[in-house]
Amino acid sequence: MPLQLSVAVGLLYHQLGLACLVGIGFLLVLIPLNRILATQIGKFSRRLMVFKDTRIKLMSEILSNTLSVKLACWENLMKNRVMHSRIQELNALRGQKLLDACCVFFWAVCPALLASSTFATYVAIGNELKASEVFSSLALFGMLIGPMNAFPWVINGVMEATISMQRITKLFYLSSGSFPLELTDTPLSDVGIPTDIPIVCSFAEKSTISMPVNIMNESFYYTNCDNLVLKNITLQVQWGELIGVIGPVGSGKSSLLLSILGELRSVVSEELRNESMKTNPRLRYAYVGQTPWLHSGTIRENILFGSDCDLAWMNTVIEACALKADLAKLPNGLDTDVGEAGGSSLSGGQRARVALARAVYQKADVYLLDDPLSALDVDVGQQIITNCLLGLLSGRTRIIVTHQLDWLVNNKIVNKRAQVDFIVELKDGIITRKIPGNLYPDNDNNDLVHQSVLDISSDPTYNGSTLSSDNHHNSRENNSNPTLENDDVPLITIKDDSSINQSEFSPNYLINNNNNNNVNINIEHMAVGSISPHVYKSYIHSVGYFLTFSIILSLLLMQGTRNASDWWLSYWVQNGNLSAVISSFQGSSYQLELSPVNHTKYKYIHSTHNLSAVNYNSSINEMLQTSIHSVVPFSEPNSITGYYYLEIYAFVVISNLIATIFRAILFAFGGLVAASVVHESALDTILEGRLNYFNTTPQGRILNRFSSDVGTVDDALPFQLNILLASLAGLLGALVIVCVSLPTLIFFLLPLVFIFWSIQRQYRGAARDLKRISSIVRSPVYNHYTDTLSGLAVIHGLGQEIRFRQLTACKLSDQIRAELASLAASCWLSIRLQLIGSAVITGVIIVSLVGRLFDWTHVATIGLSVVYALNISGLMTSVVYDMTETEKNLVAVERCQELTDDTPIEHDIVSIKPTGPQPRSSSHNHLRLPKERKSGIAYPTGLLPNWPASGSIFFNNVSLTYRQNSQSVKALDDVTFTIKPGECVGIVGRTGSGKSSLIKVLLRLVDHLPGPYTNQYIANQTGFIGATGQVFVDGIDVRTIPLTLLRSRILTICQEPFLFSGCLRDNLDPENKLNDSVLEEVLLKCQLATSRLQASQWLLREVGESGRDISAGQRQLICLARALLRQPRPKIICLDEATASVDNKCEETIHQVLDQEFQGATIILIAHRLASVRRLCSRVIVMQSGQLIAEGPPNETLDTVFNHIETRDLVTL
């Protein structure tokens, strides 16, 4: 581009002398103006990126907490939050696009203004304009058009690249933490999936470290050094010690583990701390968080975590972590995919044990376990205590945060005392006590273990009324059962040897099944062939038909006036005294366009191939000069003066400028409207999608749609489509001029069309599919980033940075290869089109010379036709490029459309036919919803506004079947029970027994099939979940209740509470309807604050992404506070392991609030703590393997179960 500008300026000086300096000066004036525009564009680009980052962060939060969003009926709330950021993003994009339009407009009219000012100056200094000088100069002015039009896009690209580099540089300067990063010299070409992990610290190096944990009077913080989370911490741990960490909710227990891991910043100088880390060998820390982290892949891949596979050691670890029975039930054992969102296809207890198995398998130096037993029932927990924490890990340094310390301090099952060496007690971020384990009082935590619930065997023979005692005599000889007093519950499992298939406990699940390859995850679909007409229609519909018509009309007017100005200028030069007219209007700015060929140079930055065509213009100028009077077949009346030509020319040029402005503005607004519609449609679809879709679809794949694809629809597609339509209009105008002036050239253009059609057909298909491949291979990159960022603590602790960097490079390499292939295809097209264009130019000149030789037409007509014919080749080349690029960008619309069309949507109501026994109130079963779900809560005909009034629940023959790795598995099997109004019912059972599935069916988080279950129907649905049977609430079938109404009237608090980023006040009152005094009162009730002042400070507290900077117990209390603010107060409350991660005091607070604030409400309590069930519940339901095996009053039912245990004496630790 600079070379082309320099050559053009030099030749202009040769033609016009010093007069060309005026035009160059005009050009220099536009440069600072363009600089100002570029600066403003840069500001809008920065704002755009900030708002886009915020939107993507919100989408990531929504996708990571889809279950919580649906349970809280926050679809509309989350949409409003995302759309708020989206509107700000579109406002910034609107400003950027309007400034782009101004920038393009100035540079588009620059050549015409350049020509008029230069010619006026040339005549004013006494020179006479000749045809040779006019047309030669106009050809040179035409050479400036390409660089002029490319210049704003170059500046825009440079500004965006500069901003991106600044953001990347800022990321590079972030602190790397306490451990220095290991560098690798592996070239990108040799990058592959890593198979081995370097040893971080050898045994000889460990011997030089006196103690693995040595913190001396340090304070720690997350991001703000003024907000310390740990203060004056002194902690020294010797090799092989077992340390228990206790404390109330929010005391800093989890932060203490993260500080040991090096994830928190210390007030001590970072340089000193890093220097200390460098001088000491790096240890391997196995960290298991309170919310277990699993990366995408199979259970085997998560446990190995990059290490070599040792089947014997893995089998030992699986047994110690009580995973054998669970793996035996899974169709593919260890090769079962864990699903998305950190293991969505596994239960909470299974995720926790897989994460623990990963830590144990790594044979780390220090184990940091953050409440690993909270999601486990007693039997599983006791197996882990005995076989893992006190077995395999004996001799290792272990620091355990727990609310169930009695398992370690006073373990009555294994008759051991003081298993822990020291107990560290935290309060408000300060270590208040350090107590040796043998001195810890018995009564401080004597009820912790007794609050857990029993486990029934995986294949029970207990049916609720009769108990089988086969083979218990032999077992009694080898086991002894301690005497039970009050709530002293043994940690046991009932097993019936006759009902257990011994083969399922064989190591077969350790063998890799090659037929299984993440089949539980939906494979991303890639379209093939050309872009569907449906995609074009969808995009036009998004723009709007009227706006589309206006854009096309303005485009045709722009091109028509541009061709008319060229034609009129030629006519003027033929008949008018050009020198006299220009002399009389020396300073006029009316003359804007003088070149008969300048319209053909209005090209995109890639159109440098026109340079060869432009060079031919000067070679035919003499032909035009000698015959200009014969271009127009009629002569001018003598009464018409030069002013007449100038007025007509000025009118045409001004019309062209107006049409150009309207085209630019309309195109900018059309692109913005389409971007808004496409994004909002995709957002609505995701928010209304079925829960199972998110469990089987990688989060990175969805984020790819909302980041890369939406970004393409926002910016690249409108820009490229604008260029394509301009090229098509220019080609149409050139063909009209050529066909009218020289019809014989049509016969030469016809083969040209077929040649170009053949080449572009091959290229467009390859380029389109390469674009699709590039989009698909980008999704694993996003998914890998999401996984990695969520598990940084685990990765850092085990020293896996190099492996994950190699994995990242491997995935990026796939994406880069696809991009390189796309660029290679572009080079393939460029070479062929340039060769064909050169051949076409030679052919056109030969035909013209032959025509002139035989005097078939006038030389002036030939010259004008040749000028346009030469540009036809370049225009056709541009059309091929632009059409291909537009199709490649339309792939983004195609992918967004696929997301909208293919995502399964939750049915607001289900059409049903009554079958089987029903309550008396079954007359309401045929209710229909008069409105769509988007319009808000709509009451079906006959449903009272205060539904549910009593809170009765009836499960009638409910079954739930889902697909697990191509096989159908029943989570619930013909479950029937009734819950009376105001009754508190506890649901207990082993991990994965179907407790949470009951809640999912009640709230219709899974599909309710209208008819009986069939295997064939399930087999046709990938990852499909279907429930049969009926669930009635106050006599109304829940299938007939709108989802928003159903879930808003049933309060559900899950084990993993969800807080979105922002201040705490927004989390408590998302709709901003309540005043601060009401919110402060709720915080006081939930004991989150002890005074009004502290409560007001809590309201202003900033909450990080998903509330990760707040402890799990505090998040649970915040969710409880939010429930207290719900109006009307729900009559049905579901607590799904809501107290699993809290201490006794916090659990007591939750119970008090439930007793005081929800009197008369029906409560469903899913818990592993038996004391909670006995205290709150009037009835208990025991679940095992999806079946209800016992129900009744807690004491009688559980005592009956325990008596059966004592009789059989099949105690398994």
C-alpha positions, -999 to 999 in steps of 0.1 A, spaced: 0 0 0 27 26 8 45 17 -25 13 22 -45 7 56 -29 43 67 -36 42 57 -73 8 74 -78 21 107 -62 53 106 -82 34 102 -115 10 129 -106 38 153 -100 52 144 -134 18 151 -151 6 182 -132 37 196 -115 33 216 -84 -5 216 -87 -6 181 -74 8 193 -40 -26 209 -34 -42 175 -36 -15 160 -15 -20 187 11 -57 179 11 -47 143 18 -25 154 47 -55 173 62 -76 142 62 -49 122 80 -52 140 114 -90 139 110 -88 101 105 -64 100 135 -91 116 156 -117 91 144 -93 62 150 -87 74 186 -125 75 192 -129 41 176 -102 27 199 -121 41 230 -153 24 218 -133 -8 212 -120 -9 247 -155 -3 261 -168 -30 238 -142 -56 251 -150 -47 287 -187 -53 283 -181 -84 262 -159 -98 290 -187 -91 315 -213 -108 294 -192 -139 288 -185 -141 326 -222 -140 333 -228 -167 307 -201 -188 323 -218 -184 357 -252 -193 343 -239 -224 325 -220 -236 356 -250 -232 378 -279 -241 355 -296 -262 381 -297 -234 407 -309 -209 381 -339 -232 372 -347 -240 408 -348 -203 417 -368 -194 386 -341 -169 377 -343 -174 339 -357 -139 334 -334 -124 360 -303 -139 344 -315 -128 310 -319 -92 322 -284 -93 336 -269 -106 305 -290 -83 283 -279 -53 304 -243 -61 295 -253 -69 260 -270 -35 255 -239 -17 268 -218 -38 244 -241 -30 215 -240 7 223 -202 7 222 -205 -13 189 -229 12 175 -205 41 182 -177 21 167 -197 13 135 -209 49 130 -173 62 133 -162 35 109 -189 47 85 -176 83 88 -140 72 83 -149 51 52 -170 80 38 -142 105 41 -117 83 24 -141 72 -3 -148 108 -14 -112 118 -10 -100 109 -46 -129 129 -61 -121 159 -39 -84 154 -46 -90 155 -84 -113 186 -83 -89 206 -61 -59 196 -81 -74 205 -115 -87 238 -102 -52 247 -90 -37 235 -123 -59 258 -143 -56 287 -118 -19 290 -122 -23 294 -160 -22 260 -174 -46 246 -199 -62 213 -193 -59 188 -220 -76 154 -225 -43 136 -221 -36 152 -188 -72 148 -175 -75 111 -182 -39 103 -172 -44 121 -139 -78 105 -133 -62 71 -138 -35 80 -112 -62 93 -88 -78 59 -93 -47 43 -80 -51 61 -47 -86 47 -41 -76 12 -30 -52 24 -4 -75 52 7 -104 27 13 -81 2 30 -65 28 53 -94 31 78 -97 -7 81 -59 -9 86 -62 18 114 -91 0 129 -73 -33 128 -42 -18 143 -62 -2 171 -79 -35 179 -46 -54 178 -30 -28 201 -58 -31 226 -56 -69 225 -19 -68 230 -23 -45 259 -47 -69 275 -25 -98 269 5 -80 282 -14 -71 314 -22 -108 318 15 -117 314 24 -94 342 1 -111 367 17 -127 396 25 -164 390 19 -174 426 43 -188 451 58 -215 428 79 -204 398 67 -218 365 88 -245 349 97 -236 313 98 -261 284 118 -260 253 95 -283 234 87 -267 200 50 -264 190 56 -288 161 65 -316 186 36 -309 210 14 -338 217 -7 -351 245 17 -356 274 22 -391 287 46 -386 316 49 -361 344 83 -350 357 90 -356 393 86 -323 412 107 -332 442 128 -363 447 131 -383 479 166 -370 485 154 -334 482 125 -340 506 150 -351 532 164 -316 533 131 -301 543 126 -302 581 88 -298 579 64 -297 550 43 -268 563 61 -240 580 41 -207 583 55 -182 608 33 -152 618 20 -145 583 -13 -128 572 -30 -137 539 -55 -120 515 -71 -128 481 -68 -96 461 -71 -66 484 -43 -64 510 -66 -43 532 -91 -72 535 -71 -100 553 -88 -134 555 -61 -149 577 -42 -129 604 -10 -137 621 -10 -174 612 17 -196 627 14 -232 617 42 -259 617 34 -294 607 58 -323 609 61 -351 583 34 -377 587 12 -358 610 -26 -357 608 -40 -323 615 -77 -315 620 -90 -280 613 -123 -269 628 -141 -237 633 -175 -220 626 -187 -211 592 -166 -183 576 -138 -187 600 -111 -192 573 -107 -229 572 -107 -233 535 -85 -202 532 -59 -218 555 -56 -248 531 -53 -224 501 -26 -204 519 -6 -236 525 -10 -244 488 3 -210 479 -29 -197 463 -33 -168 487 -11 -137 488 9 -131 519 15 -97 535 51 -107 536 70 -94 506 63 -115 475 100 -114 466 110 -128 499 84 -155 498 92 -165 462 129 -166 470 121 -189 499 102 -211 475 130 -212 450 156 -222 476 135 -251 490 125 -281 469 89 -280 456 66 -305 473 35 -320 458 3 -310 475 -29 -331 468 -58 -307 473 -94 -318 475 -117 -288 476 -150 -285 494 -166 -284 460 -148 -313 442 -132 -304 409 -132 -329 380 -120 -321 345 -138 -332 314 -131 -369 306 -136 -403 321 -132 -414 357 -100 -431 348 -85 -400 333 -95 -380 364 -79 -405 388 -47 -409 367 -44 -371 362 -15 -376 338 3 -404 357 11 -438 344 -16 -464 349 -8 -490 376 -38 -513 377 -28 -528 411 -24 -495 427 -56 -481 411 -76 -511 424 -62 -504 459 -71 -467 457 -106 -475 444 -113 -499 473 -99 -474 498 -121 -446 485 -152 -468 484 -157 -465 447 -158 -502 438 -196 -507 442 -203 -475 423 -180 -484 394 -196 -519 393 -230 -503 387 -218 -480 359 -221 -496 325 -185 -486 315 -169 -486 349 -138 -464 350 -144 -454 314 -176 -436 323 -176 -400 313 -180 -377 343 -200 -352 323 -199 -314 323 -198 -289 352 -172 -308 372 -189 -342 370 -226 -336 362 -232 -373 355 -221 -383 390 -237 -377 423 -222 -354 448 -207 -382 469 -193 -399 438 -176 -367 427 -161 -362 461 -147 -398 461 -133 -395 426 -115 -363 436 -102 -381 467 -91 -411 446 -72 -388 423 -54 -372 453 -45 -406 468 -33 -421 435 -8 -393 430 12 -403 461 17 -367 471 38 -354 500 10 -333 517 -27 -339 515 -50 -309 519 -86 -321 523 -114 -296 526 -144 -313 543 -142 -344 521 -168 -363 541 -196 -338 539 -214 -354 509 -210 -390 521 -232 -413 541 -218 -430 572 -208 -463 558 -189 -447 529 -174 -421 551 -162 -447 576 -147 -468 549 -127 -438 537 -117 -429 573 -104 -464 580 -91 -476 547 -79 -443 532 -71 -415 557 -59 -439 584 -49 -466 560 -32 -459 527 -23 -423 537 -9 -433 571 26 -418 573 17 -390 549 11 -354 560 -26 -348 561 -45 -316 570 -82 -321 570 -110 -295 574 -141 -311 587 -173 -306 607 -173 -343 617 -141 -344 637 -154 -371 660 -147 -396 633 -110 -389 638 -109 -380 675 -133 -405 690 -139 -433 666 -161 -458 684 -165 -482 654 -128 -490 652 -123 -485 689 -96 -460 683 -89 -428 702 -70 -396 692 -62 -404 655 -53 -368 649 -20 -354 661 -32 -318 665 -65 -300 662 -64 -264 649 -94 -242 657 -100 -210 637 -123 -181 643 -125 -149 623 -93 -158 604 -72 -163 636 -60 -195 651 -75 -195 685 -64 -230 698 -40 -258 690 -49 -289 709 -32 -323 708 -56 -349 697 -54 -370 729 -64 -339 749 -94 -329 728 -126 -331 749 -151 -358 740 -182 -336 744 -171 -309 719 -182 -328 689 -198 -359 703 -229 -357 681 -212 -350 648 -208 -386 637 -242 -395 650 -259 -370 627 -251 -392 597 -275 -416 581 -271 -453 575 -264 -471 543 -282 -500 529 -265 -526 506 -264 -522 469 -287 -551 464 -311 -551 494 -333 -579 505 -351 -556 530 -385 -547 516 -398 -527 545 -417 -554 562 -396 -586 561 -359 -590 567 -337 -618 552 -310 -631 574 -293 -656 551 -257 -665 558 -255 -643 589 -242 -670 612 -208 -672 596 -206 -635 596 -213 -632 633 -181 -652 640 -159 -626 624 -176 -594 634 -188 -578 666 -213 -551 668 -210 -525 696 -239 -517 718 -260 -488 705 -271 -460 729 -295 -433 719 -283 -419 686 -250 -438 685 -253 -452 650 -227 -477 638 -210 -469 606 -220 -500 587 -234 -515 555 -260 -542 553 -249 -569 528 -267 -600 517 -241 -624 503 -267 -644 485 -279 -614 466 -245 -601 455 -230 -610 422 -194 -614 430 -183 -608 395 -194 -572 397 -167 -566 423 -140 -581 401 -114 -558 386 -131 -559 352 -141 -523 356 -103 -515 354 -100 -527 319 -104 -501 292 -134 -505 270 -124 -494 236 -160 -492 224 -166 -463 249 -152 -429 241 -171 -403 260 -203 -414 245 -222 -397 273 -212 -363 258 -230 -352 227 -207 -349 197 -208 -314 182 -226 -314 149 -209 -300 118 -230 -290 89 -218 -300 54 -223 -286 20 -234 -251 11 -250 -227 35 -287 -235 38 -312 -210 24 -328 -212 58 -297 -195 73 -299 -166 47 -336 -162 54 -330 -163 91 -303 -135 89 -325 -114 66 -354 -119 91 -331 -108 119 -322 -76 100 -358 -69 91 -373 -69 56 -379 -32 55 -344 -24 66 -330 -49 41 -350 -33 13 -337 1 23 -301 -11 23 -304 -26 -11 -321 5 -25 -294 28 -11 -268 5 -26 -283 6 -61 -287 44 -59 -251 48 -48 -238 26 -77 -262 41 -102 -252 77 -94 -215 67 -95 -218 53 -130 -240 82 -141 -213 107 -129 -187 88 -150 -208 89 -181 -217 126 -176 -180 135 -171 -171 119 -204 -200 137 -221 -189 170 -206 -153 166 -217 -165 159 -252 -188 189 -255 -178 214 -230 -149 238 -224 -136 220 -194 -108 244 -188 -130 274 -188 -156 259 -165 -129 247 -140 -113 281 -141 -145 298 -132 -149 275 -102 -113 274 -89 -122 270 -52 -154 251 -56 -159 219 -37 -188 208 -60 -165 188 -83 -162 156 -63 -157 129 -89 -140 132 -122 -127 98 -130 -147 75 -153 -132 45 -136 -129 55 -100 -160 35 -90 -142 3 -98 -115 10 -72 -138 12 -43 -124 -19 -29 -117 -38 3 -82 -41 16 -78 -75 0 -84 -60 -35 -47 -53 -43 -51 -75 -74 -67 -45 -91 -33 -28 -93 -24 -45 -125 -56 -35 -140 -51 1 -130 -17 2 -147 -33 -4 -180 -55 27 -177 -26 50 -186 -18 29 -216 -52 36 -232 -56 72 -223 -43 84 -257 -69 63 -273 -96 81 -252 -80 115 -258 -81 113 -296 -117 101 -298 -135 116 -268 -159 135 -291 -173 103 -304 -181 87 -271 -216 102 -270 -236 100 -302 -253 133 -301 -240 169 -300 -246 197 -276 -268 227 -285 -248 259 -288 -270 276 -261 -258 253 -233 -229 267 -213 -203 251 -190 -224 259 -160 -250 235 -173 -225 206 -172 -212 216 -138 -246 218 -123 -257 184 -136 -223 169 -125 -226 185 -91 -261 172 -87 -251 136 -96 -221 137 -73 -240 151 -44 -267 124 -49 -240 98 -48 -226 112 -16 -261 112 0 -267 76 -12 -233 66 2 -240 81 36 -274 64 38 -259 31 27 -232 33 54 -256 42 82 -283 17 72 -257 -11 69 -244 -2 104 -279 -3 119 -288 -34 100 -258 -53 114 -266 -41 149 -302 -52 147 -292 -86 134 -266 -90 161 -291 -82 188 -318 -106 175 -293 -135 170 -279 -132 205 -312 -128 222 -327 -158 204 -297 -179 214 -299 -167 250 -336 -174 253 -330 -209 240 -302 -216 265 -322 -203 294 -352 -225 285 -330 -256 277 -335 -289 295 -312 -297 323 -300 -329 307 -287 -309 277 -262 -290 299 -251 -323 315 -241 -337 282 -229 -306 263 -195 -292 271 -197 -257 286 -169 -245 263 -190 -254 232 -218 -232 243 -195 -204 254 -179 -206 219 -213 -197 204 -217 -167 227 -182 -154 223 -166 -162 189 -197 -168 169 -216 -139 183 -185 -117 178 -185 -127 141 -222 -118 138 -215 -85 155 -186 -73 135 -170 -95 108 -202 -106 90 -218 -71 85 -185 -57 73 -178 -85 48 -214 -85 36 -211 -48 30 -181 -53 9 -197 -82 -11 -228 -61 -20 -206 -32 -30 -186 -56 -53 -217 -71 -68 -231 -36 -74 -199 -25 -90 -198 -56 -112 -234 -50 -123 -226 -14 -132 -195 -23 -152 -214 -50 -171 -241 -25 -180 -216 0 -193 -197 -26 -213 -228 -43 -228 -242 -9 -239 -210 4 -253 -195 -27 -268 -219 -56 -271 -193 -79 -289 -174 -82 -256 -203 -103 -242 -191 -133 -261 -156 -130 -245 -171 -125 -210 -192 -157 -212 -162 -181 -210 -149 -159 -183 -180 -165 -162 -177 -202 -165 -140 -202 -156 -146 -182 -125 -176 -203 -116 -155 -235 -117 -127 -221 -96 -149 -204 -70 -171 -235 -67 -141 -256 -56 -127 -229 -33 -159 -219 -16 -168 -254 -6 -133 -260 9 -132 -226 26 -166 -231 41 -159 -265 55 -125 -253 68 -143 -225 86 -167 -250 102 -138 -272 113 -121 -242 128 -152 -233 147 -156 -268 160 -119 -273 171 -122 -240 189 -148 -254 213 -124 -278 231 -101 -248 236 -128 -229 255 -138 -260 274 -102 -267 284 -97 -231 295 -129 -233 317 -117 -266 332 -82 -254 339 -93 -221 355 -117 -240 378 -90 -264 390 -60 -242 393 -55 -251 429 -54 -288 422 -31 -283 392 -7 -260 411 -6 -283 441 4 -314 420 28 -295 398 9 -302 367 14 -268 350 36 -282 322 12 -310 314 -18 -286 312 3 -261 291 11 -289 267 -26 -299 266 -35 -263 259 -8 -261 232 -21 -294 217 -57 -281 214 -45 -247 201 -24 -265 176 -55 -282 161 -72 -248 158 -41 -232 143 -38 -260 117 -74 -253 107 -66 -216 103 -35 -223 83 -54 -246 60 -79 -218 54 -51 -193 46 -35 -219 22 -68 -222 4 -70 -184 0 -35 -184 -15 -46 -212 -39 -75 -191 -51 -54 -159 -53 -28 -174 -76 -54 -188 -100 -75 -157 -102 -46 -135 -108 -34 -157 -137 -68 -158 -152 -72 -120 -147 -39 -114 -166 -51 -137 -194 -84 -119 -195 -68 -85 -198 -45 -97 -226 -75 -112 -244 -96 -80 -241 -68 -58 -255 -63 -82 -285 -100 -82 -292 -100 -44 -291 -71 -40 -314 -86 -64 -339 -119 -45 -337 -101 -13 -344 -80 -28 -372 -111 -39 -391 -129 -7 -381 -158 -25 -364 -163 3 -339 -151 37 -330 -119 40 -310 -135 61 -282 -162 35 -277 -135 8 -276 -115 28 -251 -143 34 -227 -154 -3 -229 -119 -15 -224 -116 6 -192 -146 -11 -177 -138 -45 -191 -104 -44 -174 -121 -38 -141 -146 -66 -146 -118 -91 -140 -109 -75 -107 -145 -71 -97 -152 -108 -104 -122 -118 -84 -133 -96 -55 -168 -111 -57 -154 -146 -53 -132 -135 -23 -160 -116 -7 -186 -142 -13 -164 -169 2 -155 -147 32 -192 -139 37 -201 -176 36 -174 -184 61 -188 -157 84 -223 -170 78 -212 -202 95 -214 -182 127 -251 -175 120 -255 -212 111 -240 -223 144 -261 -199 164 -292 -211 144 -283 -247 152 -281 -238 189 -315 -222 187 -331 -250 167 -314 -281 182 -314 -273 219 -342 -293 236 -365 -269 254 -384 -276 286 -421 -282 280 -441 -257 300 -470 -282 303 -473 -318 292 -504 -331 274 -515 -361 294 -542 -387 296 -553 -399 331 -542 -434 337 -542 -455 369 -553 -444 404 -555 -407 410 -566 -385 438 -601 -370 439 -589 -337 426 -580 -352 392 -604 -330 374 -577 -304 371 -554 -327 351 -565 -314 317 -556 -277 323 -539 -258 295 -516 -229 295 -531 -199 276 -497 -181 273 -462 -189 265 -437 -194 293 -418 -162 282 -447 -140 291 -444 -148 328 -465 -168 352 -499 -178 338 -525 -196 358 -542 -225 341 -580 -224 341 -593 -236 375 -561 -232 394 -563 -211 425 -538 -182 428 -527 -195 462 -517 -229 449 -505 -250 467 -527 -241 497 -520 -272 518 -488 -287 505 -498 -323 500 -476 -345 477 -484 -378 461 -459 -399 441 -478 -425 421 -457 -453 405 -429 -429 395 -400 -443 375 -371 -423 361 -349 -437 333 -318 -421 318 -291 -430 294 -256 -437 308 -231 -444 280 -256 -458 255 -274 -479 281 -307 -472 299 -304 -470 337 -332 -466 362 -327 -439 388 -362 -445 402 -382 -477 400 -419 -476 406 -418 -453 437 -451 -446 454 -456 -426 486 -477 -397 501 -466 -367 521 -494 -350 541 -498 -313 544 -474 -297 569 -455 -330 573 -417 -331 575 -404 -361 557 -368 -372 557 -354 -391 527 -322 -411 534 -301 -437 516 -268 -445 502 -251 -421 478 -267 -425 443 -298 -443 457 -322 -419 440 -329 -393 467 -322 -362 446 -340 -378 416 -373 -375 436 -368 -337 438 -360 -336 400 -392 -354 392 -412 -332 415 -399 -300 400 -399 -314 365 -362 -310 360 -365 -341 339 -390 -348 311 -423 -364 321 -434 -388 294 -471 -385 285 -475 -423 282 -459 -455 295 -421 -459 294 -407 -478 264 -371 -487 257 -375 -479 220 -385 -443 228 -356 -438 251 -332 -453 227 -340 -427 200 -331 -399 223 -294 -393 229 -289 -385 266 -326 -385 271 -341 -386 306 -377 -396 310 -400 -400 340 -432 -420 340 -459 -421 366 -476 -392 383 -468 -366 409 -496 -346 424 -493 -315 445 -526 -305 462 -543 -329 439 -529 -312 407 -507 -332 384 -474 -312 382 -473 -319 344 -502 -295 340 -486 -267 360 -464 -241 342 -428 -245 351 -423 -210 364 -453 -213 386 -444 -248 398 -408 -239 408 -416 -206 422 -440 -222 447 -416 -249 459 -385 -237 477 -354 -258 471 -321 -253 488 -293 -275 473 -260 -287 487 -241 -264 463 -257 -229 467 -254 -204 439 -245 -167 442 -239 -146 411 -212 -120 409 -221 -85 422 -229 -72 456 -246 -93 483 -277 -70 482 -283 -79 446 -281 -116 455 -307 -112 483 -330 -90 464 -323 -94 426 -354 -74 416 -345 -45 440 -380 -44 455 -371 -43 492 -354 -17 514 -322 -22 533 -339 -25 567 -358 -56 556 -326 -72 542 -307 -64 573 -334 -80 594 -331 -112 574 -293 -113 578 -297 -110 615 -323 -138 616 -299 -161 597 -270 -150 621 -249 -138 592 -245 -106 612 -247 -97 648 -256 -60 645 -273 -36 621 -239 -21 612 -224 -54 604 -255 -63 584 -253 -31 563 -216 -39 556 -226 -73 545 -251 -59 520 -223 -39 503 -199 -68 502 -188 -78 467 -194 -114 457 -170 -130 433 -179 -154 405 -204 -180 418 -197 -167 453 -164 -186 456 -149 -160 479 -175 -168 505 -174 -200 525 -199 -228 517 -217 -224 550 -221 -187 546 -234 -192 510 -259 -217 524 -271 -191 550 -274 -165 523 -296 -188 503 -317 -193 534 -320 -156 539 -330 -152 502 -357 -179 508 -371 -158 537 -376 -129 514 -397 -149 489 -433 -139 487 -456 -156 490 -440 -179 515 -437 -213 499 -458 -242 513 -433 -268 502 -396 -268 511 -370 -292 497 -336 -294 514 -312 -315 494 -281 -319 516 -285 -283 525 -266 -288 558 -239 -311 546 -212 -284 545 -220 -265 577 -211 -270 613 -235 -277 642 -242 -241 650 -250 -232 614 -272 -263 611 -290 -254 643 -296 -219 629 -311 -233 598 -334 -256 618 -345 -227 640 -353 -205 610 -373 -233 594 -393 -239 626 -400 -202 632 -405 -189 597 -421 -218 578 -446 -232 603 -471 -254 586 -450 -259 555 -444 -293 540 -407 -301 543 -387 -327 523 -353 -332 540 -326 -352 522 -297 -357 546 -269 -380 557 -270 -368 593 -293 -390 612 -297 -366 641 -312 -340 618 -337 -365 605 -347 -376 639 -351 -341 652 -370 -325 624 -389 -353 606 -421 -370 616 -415 -397 590 -386 -411 571 -383 -428 537 -354 -451 530 -342 -453 494 -319 -479 478 -311 -484 441 -340 -462 431 -365 -482 452 -384 -472 483 -376 -500 508 -388 -486 541 -409 -457 554 -424 -447 588 -416 -428 619 -379 -422 622 -372 -440 655 -393 -471 646 -381 -473 610 -344 -468 617 -344 -489 648 -361 -517 628 -334 -514 602 -307 -515 629 -322 -545 646 -321 -563 612 -285 -553 610 -277 -567 644 -296 -599 636 -277 -604 604 -245 -589 618 -232 -582 583 -211 -553 591 -188 -541 564 -163 -513 570 
